[in-house]
Amino acid sequence: MQSMLNRISNLFWLWTILGTAWAWSFPSHFTWFITDRVLGTDIKLISLGLGVIMLGMGLTLSVDDFRAVLLRPWVVGLGVAAQFLIMPLLGWAVASLFDLPPMLKLGLILVSCCPGGTASNVICYLARANVALSVMMTMCSTLAAIVLTPLLTKIYASAILDVDAWAMFQSMVTIVLLPVIGGVMLNQLFGKKLDGIKKISPIVSILVIVLIVGGVVGATKANIIAHAGGLLVAIFILHALGFLLGYGAGWVTKLAEGDRRTLSIEVGMQNSGLGSALAKQHFSLLAATPCAISALYHCLIGSFLAAMWRVKPTIDKI
């Protein structure tokens, strides 16, 4: 059973591609997830879905995991620093180079300011990189993003639109911080009793990500067609350079090969679902379009690198 669940999780890139194709052909099958609310409440399904993903991440973490960061804090710190120095600057530079509508530029910058996505942990596993280090970097960048994502978005996108960093910060606390803390507490209290939930949480996360990406793609199909040339090229350049410069940061600091791969993957892959939710909530659906395309691109590039690197196994322990 567990091996089957692992195989399903490892094919997340395929589910993203299939979900995007499905949403492109039948938009209404997905758009409900980004427009509807939980019955009888004001809670948006997209926000609830992201909260569930973050809760699942929290369930996999313990106090010991946080202690593990202290074993090599400078390596984890390097990964988080690279994430929030390289990608936001790249996002701003690429957005400035392409003649896109302001909202698409804003969405491009926003997704570049998001933390690493949980999908990066799967790619690191497939690439025979340092999975433990990947989990630590994702966890730390996610927590740092509560402050840095709103702040960096405001800094880099202020020329495009007035960004309410405080409102974004409040969303990050609700969508990210509280569910992660809740998951860690539940894990500490109930431990092995939650093993069944922990096993299926990656599948739930993949499902939510596919629903978000498919919903945004389906709802903005006309805009994607209208701006396909510049938009698709811009987002590809953003992620391709992110993977390259992430690896370069590891090479310059003389990390082991497995750690370099991990840094490349962590920097190149963003939490595009979070970007989509923030864009839709604080800006517009159009601004969420680059975030959805970002999810597709980083899955494809990451999977290609994983296939290439897997031929030469290199595993390092944190």
Rosetta silent file (secondary structure, phi, psi, omega in degrees, C-alpha in Angstrom):
SEQUENCE: MQSMLNRISNLFWLWTILGTAWAWSFPSHFTWFITDRVLGTDIKLISLGLGVIMLGMGLTLSVDDFRAVLLRPWVVGLGVAAQFLIMPLLGWAVASLFDLPPMLKLGLILVSCCPGGTASNVICYLARANVALSVMMTMCSTLAAIVLTPLLTKIYASAILDVDAWAMFQSMVTIVLLPVIGGVMLNQLFGKKLDGIKKISPIVSILVIVLIVGGVVGATKANIIAHAGGLLVAIFILHALGFLLGYGAGWVTKLAEGDRRTLSIEVGMQNSGLGSALAKQHFSLLAATPCAISALYHCLIGSFLAAMWRVKPTIDKI
SCORE:     score description
SCORE:     0.000 S_00000001
   1 L     0.000  -47.603 -178.482    0.000    0.000    0.000 S_00000001
   2 H   -65.179  -38.361  179.404    2.734    2.447    1.004 S_00000001
   3 H   -64.729  -36.219  177.758    4.793    1.671   -2.092 S_00000001
   4 H   -66.378  -42.462  177.840    1.771    2.402   -4.278 S_00000001
   5 H   -62.649  -37.926  178.100    1.191    5.736   -2.513 S_00000001
   6 H   -64.700  -41.434  179.328    4.869    6.592   -3.021 S_00000001
   7 H   -63.866  -40.050  178.327    4.642    5.827   -6.726 S_00000001
   8 H   -63.777  -43.612  179.878    1.581    8.057   -7.028 S_00000001
   9 H   -64.069  -40.791 -177.597    3.380   10.888   -5.178 S_00000001
  10 H   -66.868  -18.312  178.719    6.511   10.538   -7.306 S_00000001
  11 L   -97.958   24.910 -177.450    4.414   11.086  -10.433 S_00000001
  12 H   -57.860  -33.518  179.627    3.113   14.446   -9.239 S_00000001
  13 H   -62.093  -37.522  179.550    4.600   16.109  -12.345 S_00000001
  14 H   -68.005  -42.141  179.333    2.438   13.871  -14.532 S_00000001
  15 H   -63.901  -35.121  177.838   -0.719   14.701  -12.557 S_00000001
  16 H   -64.748  -44.241  179.066    0.083   18.408  -12.941 S_00000001
  17 H   -64.288  -46.994 -179.439    0.415   18.069  -16.708 S_00000001
  18 H   -64.107  -40.608  178.878   -2.745   15.970  -17.020 S_00000001
  19 H   -63.368  -41.158  178.813   -4.678   18.321  -14.735 S_00000001
  20 H   -64.206  -43.702  178.845   -3.591   21.348  -16.765 S_00000001
  21 H   -63.487  -40.617  178.706   -4.593   19.667  -20.030 S_00000001
  22 H   -63.274  -46.558 -179.266   -7.946   18.676  -18.540 S_00000001
  23 H   -64.377  -33.877  179.215   -8.584   22.207  -17.258 S_00000001
  24 H   -66.793  -38.078 -178.661   -7.650   23.660  -20.636 S_00000001
  25 H   -81.522  -36.002 -177.777  -10.209   21.450  -22.385 S_00000001
  26 L  -133.650   75.366 -174.730  -12.923   21.638  -19.699 S_00000001
  27 L   -54.093  -38.633 -175.979  -12.367   24.797  -17.578 S_00000001
  28 H   -64.980  -18.409  178.065  -15.579   24.440  -15.569 S_00000001
  29 H   -70.574  -14.653 -176.310  -14.332   21.154  -14.100 S_00000001
  30 H  -125.065  -27.445 -172.493  -11.728   23.131  -12.140 S_00000001
  31 H   -62.865  -25.327  179.754  -12.745   26.785  -11.846 S_00000001
  32 H   -58.683  -30.288 -175.275  -15.167   26.054   -9.006 S_00000001
  33 H   -70.132  -26.573 -179.331  -12.220   25.388   -6.693 S_00000001
  34 H  -100.351   -5.882 -179.511  -10.915   28.946   -6.967 S_00000001
  35 H  -110.684  -31.388 -174.311  -14.297   30.702   -6.989 S_00000001
  36 L   -83.725  164.219  177.359  -16.468   28.807   -4.488 S_00000001
  37 E  -119.361  162.217  175.451  -16.495   28.956   -0.689 S_00000001
  38 L   -62.122  132.398 -174.389  -17.046   26.332    1.973 S_00000001
  39 L   -52.224  125.138  176.847  -20.804   25.873    2.284 S_00000001
  40 L    81.114    7.398 -179.837  -22.302   28.251    4.833 S_00000001
  41 L  -134.825  175.468  175.019  -19.065   30.148    5.469 S_00000001
  42 L   -98.580    8.636 -177.100  -16.896   32.899    3.967 S_00000001
  43 L   -79.584  124.160  179.739  -13.895   30.562    3.756 S_00000001
  44 E   -76.230  141.168 -179.617  -12.616   30.167    0.194 S_00000001
  45 H   -60.257  -37.864 -178.593  -11.954   26.611   -0.967 S_00000001
  46 H   -64.218  -39.091  178.244   -8.551   27.614   -2.343 S_00000001
  47 H   -69.650  -40.870  177.800   -7.490   29.005    1.053 S_00000001
  48 H   -62.269  -42.723  179.992   -8.810   25.936    2.862 S_00000001
  49 H   -60.540  -43.286  178.574   -6.925   23.692    0.443 S_00000001
  50 H   -66.089  -37.509  176.963   -3.647   25.485    1.075 S_00000001
  51 H   -61.420  -38.947  178.222   -4.245   25.288    4.799 S_00000001
  52 H   -64.364  -40.838  177.809   -4.698   21.523    4.488 S_00000001
  53 H   -60.442  -46.563 -178.137   -1.365   21.269    2.600 S_00000001
  54 H   -67.739  -34.917  175.186    0.436   23.242    5.314 S_00000001
  55 H   -62.562  -42.869  177.979   -1.222   21.173    8.046 S_00000001
  56 H   -61.533  -39.146  176.133    0.054   18.054    6.299 S_00000001
  57 H   -62.202  -43.592  179.943    3.555   19.511    6.233 S_00000001
  58 H   -61.877  -35.227 -179.785    3.303   20.234    9.948 S_00000001
  59 H   -65.747  -23.503 -179.716    2.239   16.649   10.655 S_00000001
  60 L   -88.949   -3.287 -176.204    5.501   15.397    9.179 S_00000001
  61 L  -108.487  152.086  176.472    7.593   17.671   11.420 S_00000001
  62 L  -138.249  173.672  177.377    8.649   17.336   15.034 S_00000001
  63 H   -59.865  -35.442  178.755   10.731   19.259   17.520 S_00000001
  64 H   -62.261  -33.957  178.099   13.643   16.947   16.591 S_00000001
  65 H   -63.923  -40.021  178.230   13.375   18.126   12.996 S_00000001
  66 H   -67.060  -34.814  176.935   13.862   21.702   14.107 S_00000001
  67 H   -65.634  -32.226 -178.261   16.875   20.599   16.138 S_00000001
  68 H   -62.152  -28.262  178.165   18.294   18.993   12.982 S_00000001
  69 H   -60.364  -31.989 -176.916   18.578   22.440   11.435 S_00000001
  70 L   -72.296  -13.517  179.619   21.175   23.258   14.085 S_00000001
  71 L   -67.381  -42.176  176.702   23.484   20.498   12.822 S_00000001
  72 L  -139.530   66.794 -173.961   24.399   22.491    9.728 S_00000001
  73 H   -61.259  -31.833 -177.176   22.615   25.816   10.094 S_00000001
  74 H   -68.215  -31.829  179.185   24.793   27.593    7.554 S_00000001
  75 H   -70.908  -45.164  176.926   23.800   25.171    4.763 S_00000001
  76 H   -63.009  -43.292  178.655   20.084   25.551    5.480 S_00000001
  77 H   -61.072  -38.309  177.247   20.590   29.305    5.834 S_00000001
  78 H   -61.402  -43.008  179.907   22.368   29.384    2.481 S_00000001
  79 H   -63.416  -43.920  179.936   19.412   27.665    0.844 S_00000001
  80 H   -67.397  -41.379  178.751   16.871   30.056    2.355 S_00000001
  81 H   -62.892  -43.736  178.758   19.025   33.077    1.518 S_00000001
  82 H   -62.252  -40.060  179.183   19.454   31.895   -2.071 S_00000001
  83 H   -56.720  -47.135 -172.785   15.694   31.349   -2.328 S_00000001
  84 H   -95.304   -4.210  173.627   14.823   34.896   -1.324 S_00000001
  85 H   -99.718  -46.572 -175.448   17.773   36.681   -2.945 S_00000001
  86 H   -73.197  -54.194 -171.640   17.988   34.950   -6.316 S_00000001
  87 H   -66.760  -46.613  178.394   14.348   34.320   -7.262 S_00000001
  88 H   -60.546  -39.328  177.846   12.774   37.697   -6.385 S_00000001
  89 H   -65.037  -42.165  176.539   15.583   39.521   -8.231 S_00000001
  90 H   -62.676  -43.246 -179.546   15.147   37.213  -11.216 S_00000001
  91 H   -59.959  -44.661  178.406   11.380   37.703  -11.116 S_00000001
  92 H   -64.097  -43.945 -177.833   11.734   41.479  -11.146 S_00000001
  93 H   -64.744  -46.366 -179.500   14.361   41.388  -13.930 S_00000001
  94 H   -66.192  -42.843  178.803   12.361   39.038  -16.172 S_00000001
  95 H   -61.587  -33.867 -179.565    9.104   40.932  -15.537 S_00000001
  96 H   -73.525  -29.665 -176.425   10.858   44.173  -16.490 S_00000001
  97 H   -77.285  -29.687 -174.047   12.232   42.710  -19.734 S_00000001
  98 L  -100.640  140.334 -178.176    8.934   41.435  -21.132 S_00000001
  99 L   -84.405   74.318  179.870    6.123   43.630  -22.383 S_00000001
 100 L  -107.788  157.607  174.816    3.358   42.032  -20.344 S_00000001
 101 L   -58.676  150.566 -176.645    0.269   43.643  -18.794 S_00000001
 102 H   -51.439  -39.862 -177.664    0.935   45.009  -15.266 S_00000001
 103 H   -68.581  -33.396  176.621   -1.047   42.258  -13.555 S_00000001
 104 H   -71.102  -38.105  175.271    0.921   39.509  -15.288 S_00000001
 105 H   -62.395  -43.161  179.030    4.169   41.218  -14.304 S_00000001
 106 H   -60.740  -43.959  179.045    2.889   41.443  -10.736 S_00000001
 107 H   -63.552  -37.350  178.149    2.016   37.736  -10.722 S_00000001
 108 H   -63.577  -43.992  178.716    5.459   36.863  -12.049 S_00000001
 109 H   -67.037  -41.771 -178.557    7.127   38.845   -9.264 S_00000001
 110 H   -60.068  -48.124 -177.579    4.781   37.418   -6.623 S_00000001
 111 H   -66.760  -29.880  177.721    5.496   33.779   -7.462 S_00000001
 112 H   -71.376  -20.317  179.336    9.238   34.502   -7.480 S_00000001
 113 L   -93.161    1.226  179.354    8.899   35.829   -3.922 S_00000001
 114 L   -81.566  159.244  178.613    7.175   32.670   -2.676 S_00000001
 115 L   -73.748  176.992  175.402    8.994   29.995   -0.654 S_00000001
 116 E   -65.668  148.518 -179.533   10.073   26.603   -1.946 S_00000001
 117 L   -92.429  157.045 -179.939    7.244   24.181   -2.625 S_00000001
 118 L   -64.617  -22.116  177.955    6.755   20.787   -1.017 S_00000001
 119 H   -62.308  -24.183 -179.881    7.026   19.238   -4.493 S_00000001
 120 H   -62.549  -30.695  179.479   10.756   20.003   -4.330 S_00000001
 121 H   -64.834  -38.021  178.140   11.133   17.278   -1.700 S_00000001
 122 H   -67.382  -44.205  179.935    9.813   14.691   -4.163 S_00000001
 123 H   -62.761  -39.787  177.724   12.113   15.932   -6.938 S_00000001
 124 H   -62.082  -38.894  177.506   15.107   15.759   -4.576 S_00000001
 125 H   -62.510  -46.046 -178.713   14.200   12.158   -3.808 S_00000001
 126 H   -67.681  -31.021 -177.763   14.015   11.297   -7.507 S_00000001
 127 L   -84.894    1.606 -176.045   17.276   13.160   -8.217 S_00000001
 128 L    56.277   40.541  176.706   19.088   11.235   -5.468 S_00000001
 129 L   -93.613 -160.058 -176.903   19.868   14.541   -3.782 S_00000001
 130 L   -95.458   93.687 -174.201   19.763   15.304   -0.035 S_00000001
 131 H   -64.758  -41.238  179.958   16.106   14.833    0.883 S_00000001
 132 H   -60.218  -42.994  178.344   16.567   15.659    4.580 S_00000001
 133 H   -64.889  -38.843  178.507   18.236   18.944    3.661 S_00000001
 134 H   -60.417  -44.768  179.463   15.451   19.659    1.165 S_00000001
 135 H   -62.236  -42.217  179.627   12.784   19.191    3.854 S_00000001
 136 H   -64.206  -42.292  179.815   14.674   21.512    6.216 S_00000001
 137 H   -66.301  -42.004  178.356   15.064   24.195    3.536 S_00000001
 138 H   -62.157  -44.615 -179.941   11.405   23.973    2.544 S_00000001
 139 H   -61.353  -48.239 -176.081   10.318   24.221    6.170 S_00000001
 140 H   -69.474  -39.617  179.723   12.577   27.191    6.936 S_00000001
 141 H   -68.508  -33.694  177.577   11.798   29.069    3.722 S_00000001
 142 H   -64.802  -43.605  178.998    8.071   28.552    4.314 S_00000001
 143 H   -68.233  -40.672  178.899    8.307   30.030    7.802 S_00000001
 144 H   -65.636  -30.153 -177.412   10.535   32.896    6.607 S_00000001
 145 H   -65.275  -21.136  179.472    8.059   33.593    3.794 S_00000001
 146 H   -56.206  -35.693  177.647    5.438   34.700    6.302 S_00000001
 147 H   -99.565  -43.826 -170.211    7.379   37.966    6.506 S_00000001
 148 H   -73.095  -36.598 -178.859    9.565   37.923    3.388 S_00000001
 149 H   -62.046  -49.906  175.944    6.973   37.151    0.694 S_00000001
 150 H   -62.441  -41.695 -177.010    4.790   40.207    1.452 S_00000001
 151 H   -65.200  -48.502 -178.279    7.850   42.409    2.040 S_00000001
 152 H   -68.042  -36.018  177.181    9.720   41.401   -1.122 S_00000001
 153 H   -62.070  -42.312  179.120    6.572   41.589   -3.253 S_00000001
 154 H   -64.911  -42.061 -178.565    6.029   45.143   -2.060 S_00000001
 155 H   -63.982  -49.082 -173.490    9.674   46.087   -2.723 S_00000001
 156 H   -83.384  -25.083 -174.555    9.877   44.640   -6.232 S_00000001
 157 H  -107.488    3.902 -175.397    6.307   45.274   -7.407 S_00000001
 158 L   -61.494  -27.855  179.586    5.626   48.711   -5.906 S_00000001
 159 L   -73.490  -20.281 -178.515    6.225   50.356   -9.289 S_00000001
 160 L   -90.195  -43.463 -175.621    3.469   48.226  -10.826 S_00000001
 161 L  -158.612  150.106  176.269    0.807   48.425   -8.124 S_00000001
 162 L   -70.428  116.034 -176.709    0.398   49.519   -4.531 S_00000001
 163 L   -99.709  124.694  177.880    0.964   46.310   -2.563 S_00000001
 164 L   -86.922   88.767 -176.204   -0.666   45.930    0.857 S_00000001
 165 H   -63.458  -34.603 -179.086    2.115   43.970    2.555 S_00000001
 166 H   -65.061  -42.473  178.622    0.282   43.875    5.893 S_00000001
 167 H   -64.402  -39.203  177.199   -2.792   42.235    4.369 S_00000001
 168 H   -65.937  -38.846  177.729   -0.572   39.660    2.655 S_00000001
 169 H   -60.396  -43.009  178.756    1.228   39.029    5.942 S_00000001
 170 H   -62.242  -39.150  177.346   -2.105   38.337    7.637 S_00000001
 171 H   -64.483  -40.279  179.872   -2.974   35.859    4.882 S_00000001
 172 H   -63.822  -38.931  177.971    0.385   34.131    5.315 S_00000001
 173 H   -62.897  -44.014 -177.267   -0.214   33.746    9.043 S_00000001
 174 H   -71.290  -43.835 -173.523   -3.642   32.234    8.423 S_00000001
 175 H   -83.560  -32.579 -173.071   -2.746   30.018    5.463 S_00000001
 176 H  -109.327  -61.750 -170.075    0.800   29.004    6.428 S_00000001
 177 H   -63.024  -53.084 -175.814    1.865   29.628   10.013 S_00000001
 178 H   -62.034  -45.752  177.693   -1.186   28.487   11.968 S_00000001
 179 H   -63.267  -39.061  179.453   -1.722   25.216   10.027 S_00000001
 180 H   -63.941  -46.674  178.015    2.003   24.312   10.240 S_00000001
 181 H   -60.978  -41.953  177.865    2.094   24.974   13.979 S_00000001
 182 H   -60.595  -41.028  178.762   -1.145   23.021   14.363 S_00000001
 183 H   -65.427  -42.578  178.404    0.349   20.088   12.481 S_00000001
 184 H   -62.234  -42.547  179.771    3.523   20.070   14.582 S_00000001
 185 H   -64.146  -43.545  178.645    1.462   20.152   17.794 S_00000001
 186 H   -62.393  -39.404  178.840   -0.766   17.300   16.621 S_00000001
 187 H   -64.782  -39.081  179.202    2.318   15.283   15.705 S_00000001
 188 H   -68.198  -36.846 -175.935    3.818   15.867   19.136 S_00000001
 189 H   -78.264  -40.281 -170.111    0.583   14.916   20.898 S_00000001
 190 H  -114.832  -18.081  173.306   -0.493   11.885   18.876 S_00000001
 191 H    47.750 -118.370 -173.425    2.636   10.743   16.994 S_00000001
 192 H   -64.777  -18.854  178.701    2.191    7.290   15.444 S_00000001
 193 H   -64.874  -18.450 -178.476   -1.580    7.440   15.816 S_00000001
 194 H   -98.753    9.892 -175.655   -1.534    9.838   12.854 S_00000001
 195 H   -56.899  -39.195  179.939    0.508    7.528   10.597 S_00000001
 196 H   -61.780  -42.898  178.835   -2.480    6.800    8.381 S_00000001
 197 H   -67.269  -40.795 -179.841   -3.102   10.500    7.786 S_00000001
 198 H   -61.049  -35.637 -177.521    0.606   11.143    7.189 S_00000001
 199 H   -66.773  -35.926 -176.413    0.683    8.476    4.492 S_00000001
 200 H   -94.619   -9.649 -176.459   -2.093   10.064    2.441 S_00000001
 201 H   -60.370  -37.074  176.599   -1.191   13.723    3.063 S_00000001
 202 H   -62.357  -36.430  178.998    1.189   13.902    0.045 S_00000001
 203 H   -66.100  -42.141  178.683   -1.618   12.639   -2.201 S_00000001
 204 H   -62.616  -41.585  179.545   -4.000   15.245   -0.788 S_00000001
 205 H   -61.171  -45.006  179.073   -1.378   17.948   -1.345 S_00000001
 206 H   -61.687  -42.893  179.759   -0.924   16.923   -4.973 S_00000001
 207 H   -60.090  -45.218 -179.503   -4.695   16.907   -5.510 S_00000001
 208 H   -64.254  -43.697  179.556   -5.051   20.419   -4.077 S_00000001
 209 H   -60.988  -43.357  179.337   -2.150   21.761   -6.161 S_00000001
 210 H   -64.299  -39.421  177.802   -3.650   20.270   -9.340 S_00000001
 211 H   -64.194  -41.672  179.551   -7.053   21.778   -8.485 S_00000001
 212 H   -66.242  -51.219 -178.890   -5.515   25.219   -7.924 S_00000001
 213 H   -60.967  -46.206  179.243   -3.376   25.149  -11.056 S_00000001
 214 H   -62.544  -39.759  179.262   -6.208   23.741  -13.145 S_00000001
 215 H   -62.626  -45.073 -179.788   -8.659   26.308  -11.758 S_00000001
 216 H   -68.358  -43.923  179.051   -6.427   29.264  -12.588 S_00000001
 217 H   -61.453  -45.484 -179.950   -5.500   27.915  -16.030 S_00000001
 218 H   -63.707  -39.847 -177.344   -9.133   27.227  -16.857 S_00000001
 219 H   -75.273  -23.547 -176.490  -10.328   30.639  -15.664 S_00000001
 220 L  -115.259   22.775 -177.334   -7.599   32.578  -17.481 S_00000001
 221 H   -52.983  -45.275 -178.078   -7.420   30.534  -20.680 S_00000001
 222 H   -62.809  -40.588  179.999   -8.220   33.533  -22.888 S_00000001
 223 H   -69.356  -36.026  177.806   -5.491   35.650  -21.275 S_00000001
 224 H   -63.625  -42.974  178.211   -2.939   32.850  -21.607 S_00000001
 225 H   -62.871  -43.084 -176.737   -3.721   32.591  -25.319 S_00000001
 226 H   -64.894  -34.241 -175.201   -3.511   36.367  -25.745 S_00000001
 227 L  -118.869   22.219 -172.018   -0.115   36.668  -24.058 S_00000001
 228 H   -54.565  -48.331 -175.244    1.222   33.147  -24.630 S_00000001
 229 H   -53.878  -64.548 -177.454    4.438   34.096  -26.406 S_00000001
 230 H   -66.514  -40.843 -175.289    5.951   36.491  -23.887 S_00000001
 231 H   -65.950  -48.367 -177.784    4.357   34.949  -20.796 S_00000001
 232 H   -65.523  -40.024  179.319    5.443   31.362  -21.404 S_00000001
 233 H   -67.573  -42.838 -178.073    8.987   32.366  -22.337 S_00000001
 234 H   -60.814  -45.081 -177.529    9.313   34.714  -19.336 S_00000001
 235 H   -70.875  -35.434  176.084    8.263   32.077  -16.811 S_00000001
 236 H   -62.338  -45.232  179.253   10.490   29.449  -18.394 S_00000001
 237 H   -60.910  -42.653  179.604   13.493   31.792  -18.150 S_00000001
 238 H   -55.278  -50.504 -175.606   12.656   32.556  -14.506 S_00000001
 239 H   -76.692  -37.596  178.734   12.719   28.905  -13.466 S_00000001
 240 H   -60.531  -44.420  178.262   15.563   27.784  -15.728 S_00000001
 241 H   -69.229  -32.904  177.998   17.809   30.488  -14.274 S_00000001
 242 H   -62.118  -47.492  177.214   16.567   29.673  -10.769 S_00000001
 243 H   -61.382  -43.989 -176.811   17.678   26.043  -11.072 S_00000001
 244 H   -65.751  -48.510 -177.307   20.993   27.091  -12.647 S_00000001
 245 H   -71.935  -29.737  174.942   21.876   29.810  -10.140 S_00000001
 246 H   -63.083  -43.852  177.118   20.767   27.636   -7.215 S_00000001
 247 H   -64.928  -40.405  179.908   23.242   24.976   -8.327 S_00000001
 248 H   -61.381  -37.837  178.403   25.834   27.694   -8.862 S_00000001
 249 H   -63.187  -37.773  177.092   25.400   28.946   -5.288 S_00000001
 250 H   -69.838  -35.172  179.503   26.163   25.445   -4.039 S_00000001
 251 H   -69.151  -44.266 -179.492   29.184   25.169   -6.340 S_00000001
 252 H   -62.027  -37.391 -178.380   30.634   28.530   -5.242 S_00000001
 253 L   -89.746    8.041  173.668   30.286   27.573   -1.566 S_00000001
 254 L    60.920   38.466  173.743   31.884   24.142   -2.279 S_00000001
 255 L   -73.117  159.166  174.920   28.930   22.039   -1.159 S_00000001
 256 L   -64.826  158.412 -175.248   28.900   18.325   -1.936 S_00000001
 257 H   -56.029  -44.137  179.919   27.244   17.346   -5.221 S_00000001
 258 H   -61.411  -37.044  178.964   24.075   16.057   -3.556 S_00000001
 259 H   -71.222  -34.881  177.183   23.699   19.321   -1.642 S_00000001
 260 H   -63.187  -42.555  177.737   24.236   21.352   -4.829 S_00000001
 261 H   -61.022  -42.717 -179.469   21.403   19.453   -6.478 S_00000001
 262 H   -61.765  -45.040 -179.912   19.215   20.107   -3.461 S_00000001
 263 H   -63.066  -40.926  177.918   19.956   23.829   -3.531 S_00000001
 264 H   -59.274  -47.404 -177.634   19.223   23.957   -7.260 S_00000001
 265 H   -68.343  -41.785 -179.132   15.853   22.265   -6.814 S_00000001
 266 H   -64.426  -39.998 -179.788   14.871   24.302   -3.749 S_00000001
 267 H   -74.065  -39.203 -175.086   15.651   27.611   -5.474 S_00000001
 268 H   -75.889  -21.002 -176.576   14.125   26.644   -8.817 S_00000001
 269 L  -109.266  124.201 -177.237   10.810   25.333   -7.477 S_00000001
 270 E  -105.095  162.230  172.716    8.323   27.732   -5.902 S_00000001
 271 L   -82.507   79.346 -174.541    5.151   27.233   -3.883 S_00000001
 272 H   -67.041  -28.783  176.671    3.028   28.220   -6.877 S_00000001
 273 H   -63.778  -41.489  176.662   -0.206   27.216   -5.163 S_00000001
 274 H   -63.742  -43.002  178.608    0.470   29.764   -2.441 S_00000001
 275 H   -60.529  -42.505  179.014    1.276   32.370   -5.076 S_00000001
 276 H   -61.130  -44.345 -179.154   -1.985   31.654   -6.897 S_00000001
 277 H   -64.977  -44.167  179.360   -4.013   31.999   -3.713 S_00000001
 278 H   -65.272  -41.318 -179.823   -2.323   35.253   -2.688 S_00000001
 279 H   -62.474  -45.802 -178.491   -2.647   36.711   -6.192 S_00000001
 280 H   -67.109  -37.842 -176.239   -6.348   35.911   -6.410 S_00000001
 281 H   -75.709  -37.002 -172.312   -7.074   37.176   -2.898 S_00000001
 282 H  -108.487  -15.690 -178.181   -5.081   40.414   -2.985 S_00000001
 283 L  -127.719  -89.533  179.634   -4.814   41.348   -6.676 S_00000001
 284 L  -161.240  166.901  177.703   -6.737   39.604   -9.459 S_00000001
 285 H   -63.925  -34.281  178.681   -7.264   36.296  -11.188 S_00000001
 286 H   -61.182  -38.565  179.349   -5.073   37.550  -14.036 S_00000001
 287 H   -66.609  -22.663  179.544   -2.189   37.997  -11.583 S_00000001
 288 H   -79.141  -14.687 -176.659   -2.591   34.353  -10.583 S_00000001
 289 H   -59.129  -49.416  178.755   -1.968   33.169  -14.159 S_00000001
 290 H   -59.691  -31.216  179.802    1.872   33.257  -14.003 S_00000001
 291 H   -65.421  -41.384  179.980    1.686   31.306  -10.724 S_00000001
 292 H   -67.626  -43.660  178.766   -0.268   28.480  -12.346 S_00000001
 293 H   -66.045  -34.545  177.117    2.065   28.297  -15.344 S_00000001
 294 H   -56.853  -43.600 -179.589    4.989   28.409  -12.908 S_00000001
 295 H   -59.511  -41.217 -179.270    3.770   25.180  -11.291 S_00000001
 296 H   -67.023  -45.584 -176.950    3.745   23.432  -14.656 S_00000001
 297 H   -65.751  -47.692 -175.628    7.196   24.665  -15.666 S_00000001
 298 H   -69.175  -26.475  174.216    9.053   23.926  -12.467 S_00000001
 299 H   -66.325  -43.354 -178.195    7.567   20.422  -12.398 S_00000001
 300 H   -68.461  -47.042 -179.102    8.784   19.765  -15.937 S_00000001
 301 H   -65.418  -44.364  179.796   12.263   21.252  -15.454 S_00000001
 302 H   -61.656  -40.427 -179.943   12.672   19.589  -12.067 S_00000001
 303 H   -67.670  -37.549  176.825   11.599   16.212  -13.442 S_00000001
 304 H   -62.726  -46.065  178.903   14.026   16.537  -16.359 S_00000001
 305 H   -64.145  -40.173  179.612   16.910   17.301  -13.992 S_00000001
 306 H   -61.285  -41.636  179.278   15.883   14.449  -11.695 S_00000001
 307 H   -64.772  -37.821 -179.643   15.960   12.003  -14.610 S_00000001
 308 H   -72.034  -44.044 -177.645   19.393   13.273  -15.638 S_00000001
 309 H   -74.168  -26.925 -176.014   20.884   13.294  -12.136 S_00000001
 310 H   -63.505  -24.191  179.775   19.379    9.953  -11.166 S_00000001
 311 L   -64.580  -29.361 -179.877   21.811    8.229  -13.524 S_00000001
 312 L  -119.005   87.259 -176.009   24.661    9.274  -11.230 S_00000001
 313 L   -58.821  134.754  174.219   23.530    8.633   -7.607 S_00000001
 314 L  -147.641  110.328 -177.434   24.855   11.046   -4.997 S_00000001
 315 L  -121.652  126.679  177.461   23.306   10.965   -1.520 S_00000001
 316 L  -120.845  146.452  178.392   24.459   13.136    1.373 S_00000001
 317 L   -98.377  141.215  176.803   23.097   13.161    4.894 S_00000001
 318 L   -74.862    0.000    0.000   22.246   16.369    6.711 S_00000001
